[in-house]
């Protein structure tokens, strides 16, 4: 069975930005408000950080349940891992997610400054440099026959799209404009030369965009 490279549950503004400007430890999304971009996901019954019973069912919850299905590894950019830039100054800080990250697979972090791998619970972070195709081969080997999720941010997803390596894309577009930041697209039409495209509005107010290879 073919291993796929999947983009899933990426949160985007209506003008195409996945994060705002001014990312910091206190503000992982920069000037963007994650409570607005991710409101649809946080409200679902399947949101992994839910601490109380309840939550919505239906379309949004379906996409949340799909997050980990048949995923054996993840690739992410360094900006998604954390706000540090340049050579690593602090190896003690180990990402935004605490002691139990939500990935539960090997994670390959793209960076020009490699560092030793480490594990938190059942997630192991590897810090790798190289062309997208090379990193994808590493991730596929670690995934052991399952799919690889391309987790973001927007610049990293665009890098793999431009290398024509992505098989499926799911983006949830929130009804808010950011004006600046890390941009995935100016228009989803940019992908139509290579992908089929369906648009599915949700009662929560977001619009789900689904792409799969022609």
N, C-alpha and C positions, 0 to 999 in steps of 0.2 A: 504494500500500500504506500502511496506517495506521502512523504512528509511535507506538510504545508507550513509556510511562514504566514502567520495570521496577526493582523492588527485588530484588537478587540477592546471595546468599551473606552475608546479614547474620547475625552471630553473636550469640546471645541466651542468657541464663541461663534456668533453668526457671521463675523467678519474673518473667520479662519484661524484664530489664535488659540493655541493650547495652553499658554501661560502668558502672563503679563511681564512687564519690565521690572527690574529691581528685585530679582529673586534673592532670598536670604534664608538663614536658618529659621527665622521666625515666620517668614512668608514664602513658603515653597513655590507658590504660584505668582510671585511678584505682586503687582498691583491688582491682579485678578482675584476675585473672591471665589474660593473653591466651593463655598456653600451654595453659590449660584450655579456655577458650572456643573457641579455634581449633585444637585438637589434630587434629581431623578433617581440616582443610584442609592444615595443615602437613605431614601425613603422605602426602599424595597425590603421585602422579608429576607432576601438572600444577601444583603449587604454584610460582608464578613466581620465588620466591627460593631455590628448591632449588639447592644447589651440588654435590650428588653424584648419580650415577645411582640409579635405583630409585624407591621410593615405591609407594603402594597404587594399585590400579586398582579399577574397580567404581563403585558409586553415588556416593561422595564425590568421586571423581575426575571423574565426569561433571559434577557441579555446578561444579567448578573450571574445567573446560573451557568451560562455558557463560558464564563471567564476561564475556568480551569479545565474544561472538558478536553480530554486527550492532549493536554499540554505537558511536554516533557522538559522544556527549558524556556528561558526568557532572554531576550536581548534588550538592553536599555542603554540610553546615553548617560554620560556622566552627570548632566544636569538633572536627570531624574533621580540619580542616586543621592545627590547632595549639592550644596551651594559652593563648595570649595572649587577654586580654579588653580591651574598651574600645578607644580609639584605638591605632593601630599604633605601637609604640615602636621596633621593630626590623624594618626591611625587608630586612635581610641574611639572616635566618632564613627559609627557604623551604619549610617543611613537613617531615613526618616521613620522607620517602621517599628522600632523597638526590638524586643528579644524574639518575637515571633512574626517575621515578615509574611505577607499574604501570598507569596509566590510558591513555596513548597516544592521547588525544583532548583536545579542549577541556574544561576543568573549570570550572564556575561555583560559586564559593564564596559562600554567603549570609552577609552581614554588614551591620551598620548603619554600618560605617566602611569605605568603599570605598578602594581603593589601586590603583596602576597594575598592569596585567596583566604577567605575565612567563612565560617559557618555560623548561622544563627538558627536554632531549631533545625528544621529540615530544609532550609534554604542555604545554599553555598554560593557566595559571590566570587566571581573570577573577573579580574581586571585585565582587559586585553586591548591591544592595538591591532591595526591591520585593516585591509579593505573589507567592505561589507560582505562580499562573497566568501572570504576566508573566515570571518567570524561566524557567518551562518553555517559553514561546514563544521566548525567546532561545536556550535550549539546543537546541530542535528545529531552529531555523534553522541553528545551527552544526553540528548532526548531519548535515545534508545528506541527509535521507531515511531515515537509520538511526534506531534506537531511542535513547532517553535512559535512562541508569542513574541511579537515585536512591541514592546511596551511603551516606547516613547523616550523623550519628548518629541515634539513636532519636528524638530530639525533632524533627529535620528530617523524617524519614519520617512521623512522626505528623502534622506540619503539612500535608504533601501529601495524606495519607490523609483528614484532616478536610476538606480542600478538594475531595475526590472527584476527584483527578487521576491516581491510580495505577491501572495496568492489571493488572500481575501482581506477586506478592510471593513471594520464596523466603527463608525464615528457617531457620537451623540452630540448634536448641535443645540446649544442652549440659546434662548432668545435674549442675548446680551452682547453688546459690542465692547471690545477692549481697546481698539484703536492702534495698539502697538504690542510688541512682545515676540514670542516664538510662534511663527506662522506655519501652518501646514499647507494651506492653499489660499488663493484669492477667490477661487470658485471651485466647487467639486467637479465642474466640467473639465478641469485640467486632466482628469484621470480617464476620461471616456474613450480615449484612443486605445486603451488596453483593457478596460474593465467594463462589464455590465454594471448598471447602477439602478438601485431601487431606493425610494424615499418612503419612510413609514413614520407618519406623525404619531406622537404618543399623547394620551390624555394629560400627562404630567407637564406638557408644554415643550419638551424637547422634540427634535426631529432626528430619527435614526436614519443614517445613510449606510447602505450596504453595497459593497462592491465585490465582484468576483471576476476572475480572469476570463477574457473572451476566448 
